[in-house]
Amino acid sequence: MGRKPVFRQDVSCPSCGSHHVVKCGRPLGRQKFLCRDCGKYFLGDASYHHHSRKLREEALRMYANGMSMRAISRVLNVPLGTVFTWIKRYGRKKHEKLVELWGRAKELVKGKVVAKVVDEMWTYLYKNARAFYKWVFTCYVYTKIGVYLIYSVGDRDESTFLEVKKYLPDEGRWVSDDYNLYFWLKDHTVVSPVNPNESFHSSLRDRLIRFKRATKAVNRSIRTMMYSIALVLWERRLIPEFVA
């Protein structure tokens, strides 16, 4: 049946404050503990700092308005790894919430879509000291009950575009440039340039330092790009608020 775990009343979890803590090995000679309540592992002799919600929100606003992670770290006197964790964690939550809203909006806007304006912008993904072109597809959805924006990140091909299209009803006029990927769309109008999207792409490059064309803050994963854009969309309220 195994040994019954011994709970330590002299040690508390730095994450939730629980005393339901058990020993869990000694990596590199330092005692490791496991909290039975929240499942967090921690070291008994480590110093843990709790940052306020106000500080986290300030860091996210700074990031979504043009500051790099390193600059935020210096200004707020917070470790760089902590800033990265905040952006990844809260960006993922915002992106997941966006996907949920897009799915609900698809049903709500049926019969109310006026136009779907789509375009794409390029950026770099750096991996293993090599640079790869990646594309951000954006689509403004103009409806009788509001305007919102859908996006996807990937290669400049049909599969990335379909990640946008799957959240849209079939009705409504399509507006795009003359890129051949869009020629098969029904009720399709070609314009150049696609002004709303071009303006948003310029804003993305201005607000997210990782999208600037000459910067040290490069993209190393598509997920980071997706989460970063989600933070900007919530900051600019380009979400289907009539659903939220």
C-alpha positions in Angstrom: 0.0 0.0 0.0 3.0 2.3 0.3 4.0 4.8 3.0 1.4 7.3 4.2 2.6 10.8 3.2 3.6 13.0 6.1 2.3 16.6 5.9 4.7 19.3 7.1 3.2 22.0 9.4 6.6 23.8 9.4 6.6 24.4 5.6 4.0 26.2 3.5 3.4 26.3 -0.2 4.6 29.7 -1.7 1.8 29.5 -4.3 -1.3 28.8 -2.2 -0.1 28.9 1.4 -1.2 25.3 2.2 0.7 23.2 4.7 -0.3 20.0 2.9 3.2 19.7 1.7 5.4 16.5 1.3 9.0 16.0 0.6 9.8 15.1 -3.1 13.5 14.4 -3.6 16.7 16.4 -3.3 17.9 17.6 -6.7 21.5 18.9 -6.4 21.3 18.5 -2.7 18.4 20.9 -2.2 15.2 19.7 -0.6 12.2 19.7 -3.0 8.6 19.7 -1.9 5.2 19.0 -3.5 2.0 20.8 -2.4 -0.8 18.3 -2.3 -3.5 21.0 -2.6 -2.4 23.0 -5.8 0.2 20.5 -7.2 3.1 23.0 -7.3 6.7 21.9 -6.8 9.0 24.2 -4.9 12.4 24.3 -3.2 12.5 24.7 0.6 15.4 27.2 0.6 14.3 29.3 -2.3 13.0 32.9 -2.1 9.6 33.4 -3.8 8.2 36.8 -4.7 4.5 37.5 -5.1 3.7 40.2 -7.6 0.4 42.1 -7.5 -2.3 41.8 -10.1 -1.9 45.6 -10.8 1.8 45.0 -11.6 1.0 42.1 -14.0 -1.6 44.1 -15.8 0.8 47.0 -16.1 3.4 44.7 -17.6 0.9 43.4 -20.2 -0.3 46.9 -21.1 3.4 48.0 -21.6 4.0 44.9 -23.8 0.9 45.5 -25.9 2.0 49.2 -26.4 5.4 48.7 -27.9 7.8 47.8 -25.0 10.0 44.8 -25.2 10.1 42.1 -22.5 13.7 43.3 -21.5 12.6 46.9 -21.2 9.6 45.9 -19.1 11.9 43.8 -16.9 14.2 46.8 -16.3 11.4 49.4 -15.7 9.3 47.3 -13.3 12.3 45.6 -11.7 10.9 42.1 -12.4 13.0 39.2 -13.7 12.9 38.7 -17.4 11.7 35.1 -17.1 8.7 36.3 -15.0 7.7 38.8 -17.6 7.9 36.1 -20.3 5.8 33.8 -18.2 3.1 36.5 -17.7 2.9 37.2 -21.4 2.7 33.5 -22.3 0.2 32.6 -19.6 -2.2 35.5 -20.0 -1.7 35.7 -23.8 -2.8 32.0 -24.0 -5.8 32.7 -21.9 -6.8 35.7 -24.1 -6.3 33.7 -27.2 -8.4 30.8 -26.0 -11.2 33.2 -25.0 -11.0 34.8 -28.5 -11.4 31.4 -30.2 -14.4 30.7 -28.0 -16.0 34.1 -28.9 -15.3 33.6 -32.6 -17.1 30.3 -32.5 -20.1 31.8 -30.7 -20.1 34.9 -33.0 -20.3 32.7 -36.1 -23.8 31.6 -35.2 -24.9 35.0 -33.9 -24.0 37.0 -37.0 -25.6 34.6 -39.6 -27.7 36.8 -41.9 -26.1 40.0 -40.6 -22.6 39.9 -42.3 -22.0 42.9 -44.6 -18.4 42.3 -45.6 -15.3 40.2 -44.7 -12.1 42.1 -45.5 -9.0 39.8 -45.5 -5.3 40.5 -46.0 -2.0 39.1 -44.8 1.3 40.5 -43.5 4.7 38.8 -43.4 7.1 38.4 -40.5 10.1 36.2 -39.5 10.2 33.1 -37.3 13.8 32.4 -36.1 14.5 28.8 -35.3 17.9 27.0 -35.0 19.7 30.2 -36.1 17.6 30.2 -39.3 14.9 32.7 -40.4 11.6 31.5 -41.9 8.9 33.6 -43.5 5.6 33.4 -41.6 2.3 35.2 -42.4 -0.4 36.7 -40.2 -3.8 36.5 -41.9 -6.3 39.1 -40.6 -10.0 39.4 -41.4 -12.2 42.3 -40.4 -15.8 41.1 -40.1 -18.3 43.9 -40.7 -21.8 43.0 -39.4 -25.0 44.8 -38.7 -24.3 44.4 -34.9 -20.6 45.2 -34.7 -17.1 44.9 -36.1 -14.4 42.4 -35.0 -11.2 40.8 -36.2 -10.1 37.2 -36.7 -6.6 36.2 -37.3 -4.3 33.1 -37.9 -0.6 32.6 -38.1 1.3 30.2 -40.4 2.5 29.8 -44.0 1.0 31.9 -46.8 -1.2 29.1 -48.0 -4.8 27.9 -48.0 -4.5 26.0 -44.6 -3.7 29.2 -42.7 -6.5 31.1 -44.5 -9.0 28.3 -43.7 -8.2 28.8 -40.0 -9.8 32.2 -40.4 -12.6 31.1 -42.7 -13.9 28.4 -40.4 -15.1 31.0 -37.9 -17.1 32.8 -40.6 -20.6 32.2 -42.1 -20.8 31.8 -45.9 -22.8 34.9 -46.6 -21.4 38.4 -47.0 -19.1 40.0 -49.5 -15.4 39.2 -49.5 -12.9 42.0 -50.0 -9.2 41.3 -50.6 -6.2 42.1 -52.7 -5.3 40.2 -55.9 -3.4 37.4 -54.2 -4.5 34.2 -56.1 -5.4 32.4 -52.8 -8.7 34.4 -52.7 -9.8 34.0 -56.3 -12.1 31.0 -55.6 -14.1 33.0 -53.0 -17.7 33.7 -54.0 -19.0 37.4 -54.1 -15.4 38.6 -54.2 -14.2 42.2 -54.7 -10.5 42.9 -55.4 -9.0 46.2 -54.0 -5.5 47.4 -53.5 -4.4 48.2 -50.9 -6.7 46.6 -48.3 -6.8 49.7 -46.1 -8.3 48.5 -42.8 -6.0 45.5 -42.6 -2.9 47.5 -43.7 -3.6 50.0 -40.9 -3.9 47.1 -38.3 -0.7 45.5 -39.6 1.1 48.8 -39.2 -0.3 49.0 -35.7 0.9 45.5 -34.9 4.4 46.4 -36.0 4.2 49.5 -33.9 2.7 47.9 -30.8 4.7 44.6 -30.7 8.4 45.0 -31.0 8.7 41.4 -32.1 7.0 42.3 -35.4 9.2 45.2 -36.2 11.3 44.5 -39.3 14.6 45.3 -37.7 14.7 44.3 -34.0 16.5 42.0 -31.6 13.2 40.8 -30.1 12.5 38.1 -32.7 9.7 35.5 -32.9 10.8 32.0 -31.9 7.5 30.2 -31.9 4.1 30.6 -33.7 2.4 30.3 -30.4 4.2 33.4 -29.0 3.1 35.3 -32.0 -0.5 34.2 -31.6 -0.6 35.0 -27.9 1.0 38.4 -28.5 -1.6 39.4 -31.1 -4.4 38.3 -28.8 -3.2 40.8 -26.1 -3.3 43.6 -28.7 -6.8 42.7 -29.9 -8.1 42.8 -26.3 -6.2 46.1 -25.7 -7.8 47.6 -28.8 -11.2 46.0 -28.3 -11.2 44.4 -31.7 -13.2 41.4 -30.3 -16.9 40.5 -30.9 -18.0 42.5 -27.8 -21.7 41.8 -28.7 -20.9 38.2 -27.6 -18.5 38.9 -24.7 
